[in-house]
Amino acid sequence: MNKTLLTILMLALLLLFIISPFAALASLMMIVFVSAFFSLIGNLLKVIIGGDTDPKGS
């Protein structure tokens, strides 16, 4: 579950960087945002379907 929470936090920070008025590389950040969004969706589906995404050893 920690991986999912970190992904949500990363997605929120990326969204803030894209919206910021001083974003020099906004188009590149949009590509990173889209990939992070798909990663978040994948992690959420893994948590919903299979339970915890974190390895049992950590």
N, C-alpha and C positions, 0 to 999 in steps of 0.2 A: 504494500500500500504506500510505502514511502516513495517509491519510484513514481507512482501516479501523482502524489502530492507535489513532488518536485517538478514534474512535467507541467502541472497546472500553474505553478509559480513561474516557471520559465516562460510559459505562454503569456501570462499576464505582463511580465517584464518586457517581452518582445513587443507586445501590443503597445505598451507605453513608449518604447523606442520608436515605433513606426509613427505614432501620433504626435510625437514631440516636434515642435516647430523648427528645431535645429538638426533634424535628421538628414545627414548628407547622403547616405546610401539607402534611401527609403525603398527603392525598388528591390535591392538585394535583401533588405530586411523583410520585405513582403514574401519573398521566396522562402526565407528561413521560417517566417511565421506560418506559412502554409504547411511546410514539412513538420513543424512542431505541432500544429493542429492535428495532422493525420497521425502523428506519434501518440498524441494524447487520446485520440479516439481508439487507437489500437490498444493502448494500456488500459483504458476504461473497459473495453470489451473483454480483455483478459481477466480483469478483476471480477467483472460480472459473471463471466462464464466459468472461469477456472479457479477462482479464489485469489489467493495472494500471488503477486508477481515477483516478490523478493525471494532470493534463494534461501533455503532453510538453514544454511550454515552461518549466515551473518546475523 
